[in-house]
């Protein structure tokens, strides 16, 4: 069964959705990029030739599952990016309250630029 065999487009798309899920869970962006082209072609084939209702329901379920995984992946990448940005700014200062009840900063001071001749 070839990937673009017209008689088996729904089955090939189901298989592709499973491969896409695996790539998402493994964080394989390179594989996801390659699969997206094949997925578009298979979706067009299924739309053109049609499929039985059970296959269409299964395709819908798998598509929604993968869409949810992709959304979660996107949120994870965004959170990691934000965390890297925070860590890149250096250590944060710790704020505590002194004996008088006033807020005071404790922690690493920001390094100062030093010029030497």
N, C-alpha and C positions, 0 to 999 in steps of 0.2 A: 504494500500500500504506500504510494507516494504521498508526499506532503500535500501536493496540489491535485490529487486525483479527484475529478469532479464528483464521482459517485460516492466518495468517502469524505467529502469536505466537513460535514458535522463531526465525524469521528476524529478527523485530523485536528480540528479546532479544539475538541475536548482534550486531546493529547497535548496540544500546544498550551492550553490553559494550565495543565498540570506541570509542564516544564516551566512555564512562567512563574507559577507558585514556588517551585523549588528555587528558581533564580532569585526571587524576591526574598525568600527566607535565608538564602545564603549571601545576600547583598551583592549579587553579581550584576552590576550595572551594565557591563559589556554584553552579557547574554540578553538582558532585557531589551537593549537597543536592537540587537539582531532579531529577536523574536517579534518585536513590534511590527516590522515590515511584513513578516510572514502572517502575523495575526490579521493585519489589515486585508491582505489578499484573501485569506480564508474566510473572513467575515463577508467580504464582497461575494465570494463564491456561494456561500450559504444563502445570502440574501437573493442572489440571482436564481439559484436552482431550487431553493426552498428545502425544507426538512420537516420530518414528522414532529408533531407537537411535543412528544417526550424528549426528543433531542433538543428542540428549541428551549424547553424548560431547563434542561440540564445545562445548556450553554449560558442561559441567563443566570443561573445560580453560580456557575463557575466564574462568569464575568464579574458578578457582584462581589464574590469572595475575593477575587484578585484585586478589584478596585479598592476594597477595604484594606487589604494588605498594602497596596501601593500608597494609600493615604497615610497609614500608620508609618510606613517607611519614610515618607516625606516629613512627617512630624518628627521622627527620630533624627533625621539628617539635620533638620532645622534646630532641634534642641542641642545636638552635638556642636553645630556651628556656633550657636550662642554661647555655649559653655567654653569653647575654645577662645572666643573673643574675650570672655570674662577672665579666663586664665592668662591671656596675653597682656592684660592690663596690669598684672602684678598682684602682689598680695593685698588684700583688703585690710583696712585697719579694724581693730576690735573696739567697739564702743562699750564702755562700762560706766558705772556711776561711782563717784568718789564718796568719801566720808561725809561731805557736805550735801550730797544728793545731786551734785552737778554732773552732767554728762562729760566724759573725757575719753579721748581717743588713745588707744594703746595698740601697739603692733609695729610692724615694720614701717619705717619712714621711707618715703620715696627717695630713690637715689638722686643726688644732685649732680648737675653737670660740673665737671672739674676741668679747668683749663690750666695747662702747664706750659711754660715757655721753654 
